[in-house]
């Protein structure tokens, strides 16, 4: 999932450079959502993985 976040961030940067504002905003929004989902899943896996 982190790979998809990086892909959308790169897409947003490239679209911003070439002047495609709407596409850049959309890709950045998707990247932000995927990043937060990744962080939540990572924290859940840390909590569940620590049971001894």
C-alpha distance (Angstrom), angle and dihedral (degrees) to the residues before:
residue distance angle dihedral
X1 . . .
X2 3.77 . .
X3 3.80 87.9 .
X4 3.82 90.4 58.5
X5 3.80 90.2 49.3
X6 3.80 90.6 54.2
X7 3.81 91.3 46.7
X8 3.81 91.9 53.0
X9 3.81 92.2 45.9
X10 3.81 90.6 52.7
X11 3.81 89.8 46.3
X12 3.81 90.2 51.5
X13 3.80 92.0 49.8
X14 3.80 93.0 48.7
X15 3.81 92.2 46.0
X16 3.81 90.0 48.9
X17 3.80 92.0 51.3
X18 3.80 91.9 52.0
X19 3.80 93.1 46.2
X20 3.78 101.3 -107.9
X21 3.80 95.9 139.0
X22 3.80 98.6 172.7
X23 3.78 94.0 49.5
X24 3.80 91.4 46.3
X25 3.79 92.4 51.8
X26 3.79 91.8 47.3
X27 3.78 94.2 48.6
X28 3.80 91.9 46.4
X29 3.80 90.2 50.7
X30 3.79 91.9 51.1
X31 3.80 90.9 47.0
X32 3.80 90.7 51.3
X33 3.81 93.1 50.8
X34 3.82 92.6 46.9
X35 3.80 90.8 48.4
X36 3.80 92.9 53.6
X37 3.81 91.5 46.4
X38 3.81 88.4 51.2
X39 3.81 91.6 50.6
X40 3.82 92.7 49.1
X41 3.80 92.6 48.5
X42 3.81 90.5 46.8
X43 3.82 92.1 52.7
X44 3.81 91.4 46.9
X45 3.80 90.8 50.6
X46 3.82 90.6 49.9
X47 3.80 91.5 51.5
X48 3.80 95.4 45.4
X49 3.79 94.2 42.0
X50 3.81 94.8 57.3
X51 3.82 96.6 69.5
X52 3.79 110.4 120.4
